[in-house]
Amino acid sequence: MPIAADLLAIMPFPDIDPIAFSIGPLAIHWYGLAYVAGILLGWAYARRLAANESLWPGNVSPISRTQLDDFIVWAALGVVLGGRLGYIFFYDLPAVLRSPVRALEIWNGGMSFHGGLTGTTIAMILFARRNGIPIWSLFDIVATVVPFGLFFGRIANFINGELWGRLTDVPWAVVFPTGGPFARHPSQLYEAGLEGIVLLLVLAALVYGMRALKSPGFITGVFVCGYALSRIFVEFFREPDAQLGYLLGTNWLTMGMVLSSPMILLGLWAMLRARRQAALQL
């Protein structure tokens, strides 16, 4: 594979300042705005779904708009705390044990999707039980809107020049300022497209075209399985975290693959469970 000087002219990294704007001494980063945009758009879409009672079992929405408004705080805490803790435990634990203050340095690694998913799942279970909401229906409504956050998050990763891909000579390769003098796959954009746009459209088609929300848990299963397949596919183009590298062999098994593989089985189980439950109610 040609590298270095032969690839430098393929595509320069767009000169985008990671800081979107500043208010006095306060710097607002694109990464933070991505989280805000994902949560707000997801919240707006979820409110629309909740208001459309024809989409739900018995033509009755399982959650009110007021409850959704309250859930936003729970979801945000689950995403942020779970995402950060997930990154620490899955990717950076030795460094944090050596220097515990590193746990607060979100610029050293950032967040983990799998940790954020775990944190949000815990938040959903607690919120559903507290408010008498069917757990699987809450899972479904959140799963439907998560691709918004995934899309904006990956775009922010690209702007920050982080989580870049492996060396390549494809025409759309990018030379990242933090990736050395080499052209690499813009794997962040691959993930934004698959985990964000494609998954959002697939779930929307199931919700509106097949009324899949009437089978609680089915949308959740599709999302979990769809994300896992997308992530595993992109991992073949994404450079693994430097502190971990490849877990097996020299160029294929990564922590992202390991964490995503069980999700395929979990997603398939959720879909089958939803179909069985729907059949029993006929």
C-alpha positions, 0 to 999 in steps of 0.5 A: 500500500502506498503511503506518506508522500504518495498519499499526501495530495489525496484530500487535505483535512478541512480546516475547521476549528474544534471550538465552534465559538467562544463567549468570553472565557467560555469555549463552546466545542463542536463535540458538545454541540453535537451532543446537544443537537442529538439530544434535542432532535431526538427529543423532538422526534420522540415527542412526535412519535409519542403523540401519534397514537396510531403507531402504538399497541391498542392505538394508545401511546405508552408515554406522554409528552410531559414524561418525555420531557422529564426523561431528557435529563435522565437520558442525558445523565445516562449517556454522559456518565455511562459513556465516560465510564465505559471509555475508562473501563473498556479502553483506558483503565490502566492509565486511569489507575495510574492517574485517577484525575485522568478520568475527568480529562474527557479530551483524553479519549472521550466517550464510549458508545457501548458505555453510553448505551449501558448508562442509558439502558439503566436510566430507561429501566429506572425511569420506566418503573418509576413512571409505570411506562412499559419498558420495551416501548420506552426502549423502542422510542429511544432506539428510534431516535438514537441515530440522531446522536450517533450522526452528530457525534461522528461528525464531531469526531471528524471535525476534531480529527480523532478516531480516524481510519487506517491507511488507504489510497482510496480517492476520498482518503483524508490526511488528518493533522493528528494522524501523521503524514498519511492518508487515512479512511475517514471512518468517522464519516462511514459511521455517521452514514451507517449508524446515523443516516441509514439506521435512522431511515431503516427504523423510520420505515419500520415505524411508519411503514410496518407499524413496528412499534406495535410489537414492543421490543422489535425496533429495539432489536433492529437498532441493536443489531443494526448498530452492531453490524455497522460498527463491526463493518467500519472497524475494518477501516478504523484505526484501533485505539493506540493503547489497545491496538489489535486484540488478535492477529495484526490487523483485524480484531478490535475492542469495538468488534468484541463489544459489538458482537454480542449485540447481534445476538441480543438484537436478534433475541429482542426481535424474536421475542417481540414477534412471539409476544405479538403472535400470542396476543392475536 
